[in-house]
Amino acid sequence: MASLSLTSPQSSSLPSPPLSWVSQFFLEKRKVPLIKDDSETTVLVHDPESNVSQESQSGDMKSKALHFEEGIMQESMACEAYQKGLHDKSSQKNSDALKRKVGPDSLRIVKISEGDRSRGATKLKKRPGMLVVPEYSPIVEFSRADRKLENKEFEVQGRDFFLASKKGRREVMEDGYGIMIDILGDAKQAFFAVIDGHGGRAAANYVAENLGKNIVKGLQNVGCKEDGQLEEAIRGGYLVTDREFLSQGVSSGACAASVLLRDGELHVANVGDCRVVLSRNGVADVLTIDHRVSREDERLRIENSGGFLHCRNGIWRVHGSLAVSRAIGDQHLKEWIISEPEIKRVPLTSDCQFLILASDGLWDKVNEQEAVDVILKDNNNSVESCKKLVDMSFGRGNMDDITVMVIKLQNFVTNGC
């Protein structure tokens, strides 16, 4: 059978074609336009209740409709199109008018293949449900509703020091710092520390609040430049801080680098990979050595105590976890991650200009002499120079937290006890 088109001549004044009683019967019962091609017939079915029917007609009606289909198809289609006003200039307009008549949500498609003509139509294909896109909610996507958003950058400027810090890619800022001035009523005694936490902020916060206090407690019975006593007080301050934090049962850790200025000397201590650099007449002098497992002495200490090292992402780590070998906290690795600091004493002389204390977020991208040169270019040694160092590291691809502190040393130089 030749295919049937819904297009009609431009003239719409033709009289309505006469219908046989058979055609009138099926038009009254079915009200279904048929479009036939060589292989199968597509039937558009109008379901007023928008429910999926199992068959387009009842069994009796399907059988009768298909027996008389070839005889009445042309006649029924012409009459249906004429009565529904679908005789327009293009088939596109006809299709649009039909869709408006039956409605987009109740239109169903039935495929009738050649082999199924005797059995009737197959099951209807249901229109997919409408996709509902939830409204955009920045609170749900970026933060918990009960958590305050913290500042990503901050600066601090005080007497004889200035600091800049920037949060990296982590959800929370894990760097911290500690400052104590006028220790025991002496304006030439002060304590400064930069802290780099890991596994959360708990350890970094605790160290910032308690490390300086614990060191000062040990200094109360130490005389002026008494050999060994002052270093023991610093070491004891680190160990006590570690022990008291571990007693809280929090699984977090922190690296730290600190400087105690007292009696015309500076006493530098560190655990982990925070670093202290001294500028002597514009030349960088590194006063600390990072505690990483790449150090042979640290690797041997860990292995001799029963620990093992595992390389992950090109970095050797203690038990595949930490790249540092010393820190405060880290209870799950405490047998190998010790908190005993390395301490160095340096006399303050007229060529000592300033100190740079910084977390590894700076030193991983900026070398020590570069950092000194940036500070020297700023004659006022303001917080802006610290921000320049932070931006330099960030601009080179660093994604870690960055904290930089600069301490001016001129006011701490003294002639003796």
C-alpha positions as CSV (number, residue, x, y, z in Angstrom):
1,M,0.0,0.0,0.0
2,A,1.3,3.4,-0.8
3,S,2.2,5.7,2.0
4,L,-0.3,8.3,3.1
5,S,0.4,12.0,3.5
6,L,-1.4,14.5,5.7
7,T,-0.8,17.4,3.3
8,S,-3.8,18.5,1.2
9,P,-4.4,20.9,-1.7
10,Q,-4.3,24.5,-0.9
11,S,-8.0,24.9,-1.7
12,S,-10.1,24.1,1.3
13,S,-13.5,24.7,-0.4
14,L,-13.9,21.0,-1.5
15,P,-17.1,19.4,-0.3
16,S,-16.9,16.8,2.3
17,P,-16.5,13.4,0.7
18,P,-19.3,11.0,1.2
19,L,-18.6,8.2,3.8
20,S,-19.7,4.6,3.6
21,W,-21.6,3.2,6.6
22,V,-18.4,1.2,7.4
23,S,-16.3,4.2,7.5
24,Q,-18.8,6.1,9.7
25,F,-18.9,3.2,12.1
26,F,-15.1,3.1,12.6
27,L,-14.6,6.8,12.7
28,E,-17.2,6.9,15.5
29,K,-15.6,4.1,17.4
30,R,-11.9,4.7,16.9
31,K,-11.2,8.4,16.2
32,V,-7.6,7.3,15.3
33,P,-5.6,8.6,12.3
34,L,-3.3,6.1,10.8
35,I,0.0,6.7,9.0
36,K,1.3,3.7,7.1
37,D,4.7,3.0,5.6
38,D,6.1,-0.1,3.9
39,S,7.1,-2.0,7.0
40,E,5.0,-0.9,9.9
41,T,2.1,1.4,10.9
42,T,2.5,4.2,13.5
43,V,-0.7,4.9,15.3
44,L,-1.2,8.1,17.4
45,V,-3.5,7.2,20.2
46,H,-5.2,9.8,22.4
47,D,-5.5,8.7,26.0
48,P,-7.8,11.2,27.8
49,E,-6.7,9.9,31.3
50,S,-2.9,10.1,30.5
51,N,-2.6,6.5,31.6
52,V,-0.7,3.8,29.7
53,S,-3.1,1.4,27.9
54,Q,-2.1,-2.2,27.3
55,E,-3.7,-2.1,23.9
56,S,-5.0,0.7,21.6
57,Q,-8.4,-0.9,21.3
58,S,-10.3,-3.8,22.7
59,G,-9.7,-7.2,21.0
60,D,-12.9,-7.1,19.0
61,M,-12.4,-3.6,17.7
62,K,-8.7,-4.2,16.8
63,S,-9.6,-7.2,14.7
64,K,-12.4,-5.4,12.9
65,A,-10.3,-2.3,12.4
66,L,-7.4,-4.1,10.9
67,H,-9.6,-6.2,8.5
68,F,-11.1,-3.0,7.1
69,E,-8.0,-0.9,7.4
70,E,-6.9,-1.0,3.8
71,G,-10.3,-0.3,2.5
72,I,-11.1,2.8,4.6
73,M,-7.7,4.3,5.3
74,Q,-7.7,7.0,2.6
75,E,-11.3,7.8,3.2
76,S,-11.1,8.0,7.0
77,M,-7.9,10.1,6.9
78,A,-9.3,12.6,4.5
79,C,-12.5,13.0,6.5
80,E,-10.6,13.2,9.8
81,A,-8.3,15.9,8.5
82,Y,-11.1,17.8,6.9
83,Q,-13.3,17.8,10.1
84,K,-10.4,18.7,12.4
85,G,-9.2,21.6,10.2
86,L,-5.8,20.1,9.5
87,H,-5.9,20.9,5.7
88,D,-3.1,23.5,5.7
89,K,-0.2,24.3,3.4
90,S,2.4,22.1,5.0
91,S,2.6,18.8,6.8
92,Q,4.3,20.6,9.7
93,K,1.3,22.8,10.4
94,N,-0.9,19.7,10.2
95,S,1.2,18.0,12.8
96,D,1.3,21.0,15.2
97,A,-2.5,21.3,15.0
98,L,-3.0,17.7,15.8
99,K,-0.7,17.9,18.8
100,R,-2.6,20.9,20.1
101,K,-5.8,18.9,19.7
102,V,-4.7,15.8,21.6
103,G,-2.3,17.5,24.1
104,P,1.4,16.7,24.5
105,D,1.1,14.7,27.7
106,S,-1.6,12.3,26.5
107,L,0.0,11.4,23.1
108,R,1.0,7.8,22.8
109,I,2.8,5.9,20.0
110,V,1.9,2.3,19.0
111,K,4.0,0.3,16.5
112,I,2.1,-2.2,14.3
113,S,4.4,-4.4,12.4
114,E,3.4,-6.5,9.4
115,G,3.5,-9.7,11.4
116,D,1.3,-8.2,14.1
117,R,-1.5,-7.1,11.9
118,S,-3.5,-10.2,12.7
119,R,-2.8,-9.9,16.4
120,G,-3.3,-6.1,16.8
121,A,-1.2,-3.4,18.3
122,T,1.7,-4.0,20.7
123,K,2.1,-2.4,24.1
124,L,2.2,1.4,24.2
125,K,5.5,3.2,24.8
126,K,5.2,5.5,27.8
127,R,6.5,9.0,27.5
128,P,9.5,9.5,29.9
129,G,8.7,11.6,33.0
130,M,9.7,15.2,33.2
131,L,13.3,15.8,34.5
132,V,13.2,17.9,37.7
133,V,16.4,19.8,38.4
134,P,16.8,20.9,42.1
135,E,17.3,24.5,42.8
136,Y,20.9,25.6,43.2
137,S,21.9,25.8,46.9
138,P,25.4,27.1,47.8
139,I,25.0,26.3,51.4
140,V,24.5,22.6,50.8
141,E,27.2,22.4,48.1
142,F,30.0,24.3,49.8
143,S,29.5,24.2,53.5
144,R,27.5,22.8,56.3
145,A,24.8,25.1,57.5
146,D,26.1,25.0,61.1
147,R,29.7,25.8,60.3
148,K,31.0,29.3,60.0
149,L,33.2,30.1,57.0
150,E,36.7,31.0,58.1
151,N,38.8,33.7,56.5
152,K,41.1,32.4,53.8
153,E,43.7,35.1,54.4
154,F,44.7,37.2,57.4
155,E,47.6,39.5,58.5
156,V,48.9,40.4,61.9
157,Q,51.3,43.2,62.8
158,G,52.7,43.7,66.3
159,R,55.7,45.0,68.2
160,D,58.8,43.7,66.5
161,F,57.0,41.1,64.3
162,F,54.5,40.8,61.4
163,L,52.7,37.8,59.9
164,A,50.7,36.8,56.8
165,S,48.8,33.6,56.3
166,K,46.7,32.0,53.5
167,K,44.5,28.9,53.5
168,G,45.2,26.3,51.0
169,R,43.0,23.7,49.3
170,R,41.9,22.0,52.5
171,E,38.4,22.6,54.0
172,V,39.9,24.2,57.2
173,M,43.0,26.2,57.9
174,E,45.5,24.0,59.7
175,D,48.4,26.5,60.2
176,G,48.7,28.4,63.4
177,Y,51.1,30.6,65.4
178,G,52.0,31.5,68.9
179,I,53.4,34.7,70.4
180,M,54.5,35.7,73.9
181,I,56.3,39.0,74.6
182,D,57.6,40.6,77.8
183,I,58.3,37.2,79.3
184,L,58.7,37.4,83.1
185,G,58.4,41.2,82.8
186,D,61.5,41.5,80.5
187,A,60.9,43.4,77.3
188,K,63.9,41.7,75.7
189,Q,62.5,38.2,76.3
190,A,59.9,36.9,73.8
191,F,58.7,33.6,72.3
192,F,57.5,33.1,68.7
193,A,56.3,30.0,66.9
194,V,54.8,28.9,63.6
195,I,52.8,25.7,63.6
196,D,51.7,23.4,60.7
197,G,48.9,21.0,61.7
198,H,47.8,17.9,59.9
199,G,44.7,15.7,60.4
200,G,42.6,18.7,61.5
201,R,43.1,21.8,63.6
202,A,43.1,20.2,67.0
203,A,46.8,19.8,67.5
204,A,47.7,23.1,65.9
205,N,45.3,25.0,68.2
206,Y,46.6,23.2,71.3
207,V,50.3,23.8,70.4
208,A,49.6,27.5,69.7
209,E,48.0,28.0,73.1
210,N,50.2,25.8,75.3
211,L,53.7,25.4,73.9
212,G,55.0,28.9,74.9
213,K,53.4,28.6,78.3
214,N,55.0,25.3,79.0
215,I,58.4,26.6,78.0
216,V,58.1,29.7,80.1
217,K,57.2,27.5,83.2
218,G,60.5,25.8,82.8
219,L,62.4,29.1,82.5
220,Q,61.3,30.4,85.9
221,N,64.2,28.6,87.8
222,V,66.8,29.0,85.0
223,G,69.5,31.7,85.6
224,C,71.1,34.0,83.1
225,K,72.9,31.9,80.4
226,E,73.0,28.9,82.6
227,D,74.5,26.1,80.5
228,G,72.1,23.3,79.5
229,Q,69.3,24.5,81.8
230,L,67.6,26.7,79.2
231,E,67.8,24.1,76.4
232,E,66.3,21.6,78.9
233,A,63.4,23.9,79.6
234,I,62.7,24.2,75.9
235,R,62.9,20.5,75.4
236,G,60.6,19.9,78.4
237,G,58.1,22.3,77.0
238,Y,57.8,20.4,73.8
239,L,57.5,17.0,75.5
240,V,54.9,18.2,78.0
241,T,52.8,19.8,75.3
242,D,52.9,16.5,73.4
243,R,52.0,14.4,76.4
244,E,49.1,16.6,77.5
245,F,47.7,16.7,74.0
246,L,47.9,12.9,73.6
247,S,45.9,12.5,76.8
248,Q,42.9,14.1,75.1
249,G,42.7,11.2,72.7
250,V,42.5,13.3,69.6
251,S,44.0,11.9,66.4
252,S,45.7,15.0,65.0
253,G,49.3,16.3,64.8
254,A,51.3,19.4,64.3
255,C,54.8,20.4,63.2
256,A,56.3,23.5,64.9
257,A,59.3,25.8,64.8
258,S,59.9,28.2,67.6
259,V,62.3,30.9,68.7
260,L,63.0,32.0,72.3
261,L,64.7,35.4,72.5
262,R,66.5,35.8,75.9
263,D,69.6,37.5,77.2
264,G,70.9,38.5,73.8
265,E,70.6,35.1,72.4
266,L,68.1,33.3,70.2
267,H,67.2,29.6,70.9
268,V,65.7,27.9,67.9
269,A,63.8,24.6,68.2
270,N,61.8,22.6,65.7
271,V,59.9,19.3,65.2
272,G,58.8,18.6,61.6
273,D,59.3,20.7,58.5
274,C,58.6,24.3,59.6
275,R,61.8,26.3,59.1
276,V,63.6,29.2,60.7
277,V,66.0,31.4,58.5
278,L,68.2,34.2,59.8
279,S,69.3,37.1,57.7
280,R,72.9,38.2,58.4
281,N,73.7,41.3,56.4
282,G,71.4,40.1,53.7
283,V,72.6,36.5,53.6
284,A,70.3,33.7,54.4
285,D,71.4,31.4,57.3
286,V,69.2,28.3,57.8
287,L,68.9,27.5,61.5
288,T,66.8,24.4,61.4
289,I,66.9,21.0,59.6
290,D,63.6,19.5,58.5
291,H,62.6,16.3,60.1
292,R,61.6,14.2,57.1
293,V,62.1,10.5,56.4
294,S,64.4,11.4,53.6
295,R,67.0,12.1,56.3
296,E,69.1,9.0,56.7
297,D,69.4,9.4,60.5
298,E,65.6,9.7,60.8
299,R,65.0,6.8,58.5
300,L,67.4,4.6,60.5
301,R,65.8,5.6,63.8
302,I,62.3,4.6,62.6
303,E,63.4,1.3,61.1
304,N,65.5,0.4,64.2
305,S,62.4,0.9,66.3
306,G,60.3,-1.4,64.3
307,G,58.7,1.0,61.9
308,F,58.7,0.9,58.1
309,L,58.6,3.4,55.3
310,H,56.4,3.3,52.2
311,C,56.7,5.5,49.1
312,R,53.4,7.0,48.1
313,N,53.0,9.5,45.2
314,G,56.8,9.7,45.0
315,I,57.2,10.7,48.7
316,W,58.5,8.4,51.4
317,R,56.2,8.3,54.4
318,V,56.1,6.6,57.8
319,H,53.8,3.6,57.5
320,G,52.6,5.2,54.2
321,S,51.0,8.1,56.2
322,L,53.3,11.0,57.3
323,A,56.2,12.5,55.4
324,V,57.5,14.1,58.6
325,S,59.3,12.0,61.2
326,R,58.8,14.3,64.2
327,A,55.7,16.1,65.4
328,I,53.5,16.8,68.4
329,G,50.5,14.5,68.5
330,D,49.9,11.7,66.0
331,Q,48.9,9.2,68.6
332,H,48.5,6.3,66.1
333,L,52.2,6.7,65.1
334,K,53.7,7.9,68.4
335,E,56.1,5.0,68.6
336,W,58.0,6.4,65.6
337,I,56.8,10.1,65.3
338,I,58.6,11.6,68.3
339,S,58.2,15.1,69.7
340,E,61.7,15.7,70.9
341,P,63.0,18.9,69.3
342,E,66.4,19.8,67.9
343,I,67.6,23.0,69.5
344,K,70.2,25.5,68.4
345,R,71.6,28.5,70.2
346,V,72.8,31.6,68.3
347,P,74.3,34.8,69.8
348,L,72.6,38.0,68.6
349,T,75.1,40.4,67.0
350,S,74.8,43.6,65.1
351,D,74.7,41.8,61.7
352,C,71.6,39.9,62.7
353,Q,68.8,41.7,60.9
354,F,65.6,39.6,61.1
355,L,64.2,36.0,61.3
356,I,61.8,34.3,58.9
357,L,59.6,31.6,60.5
358,A,57.4,29.8,58.0
359,S,55.5,26.6,57.3
360,D,56.5,24.3,54.5
361,G,53.9,25.9,52.4
362,L,56.5,28.7,51.7
363,W,59.7,26.6,51.6
364,D,58.4,24.1,49.2
365,K,58.3,26.8,46.5
366,V,60.6,29.6,47.7
367,N,64.2,29.1,48.7
368,E,65.7,30.8,51.7
369,Q,67.7,33.5,49.9
370,E,64.7,34.5,47.8
371,A,62.7,35.0,51.0
372,V,65.4,37.2,52.5
373,D,65.7,39.3,49.4
374,V,62.0,40.0,49.4
375,I,62.1,41.2,53.0
376,L,65.1,43.3,52.4
377,K,63.4,45.2,49.5
378,D,60.8,46.4,52.0
379,N,62.7,48.9,54.1
380,N,60.0,49.1,56.7
381,N,59.8,45.3,57.0
382,S,56.0,45.5,57.0
383,V,53.3,42.9,56.7
384,E,53.2,43.6,52.9
385,S,56.6,41.8,52.5
386,C,55.1,38.7,54.2
387,K,52.1,38.8,51.8
388,K,54.5,39.0,48.9
389,L,56.1,35.8,50.0
390,V,52.8,34.1,50.4
391,D,51.7,35.2,46.9
392,M,55.0,34.1,45.5
393,S,54.5,30.6,46.8
394,F,50.9,30.5,45.8
395,G,51.7,31.8,42.3
396,R,54.2,28.9,41.8
397,G,51.5,26.3,42.3
398,N,51.5,25.7,46.1
399,M,48.2,24.4,47.3
400,D,49.1,24.0,51.0
401,D,48.4,26.4,53.8
402,I,51.1,29.1,54.0
403,T,52.1,31.1,57.1
404,V,55.1,33.5,57.1
405,M,56.3,35.4,60.2
406,V,59.1,38.0,60.3
407,I,60.8,39.0,63.5
408,K,63.0,42.2,63.7
409,L,66.0,41.5,66.0
410,Q,67.5,44.9,66.7
411,N,65.5,45.5,69.9
412,F,66.6,42.2,71.4
413,V,70.4,42.7,71.1
414,T,72.0,43.2,74.6
415,N,75.4,43.6,76.1
416,G,75.1,40.8,78.7
417,C,73.4,39.4,81.7
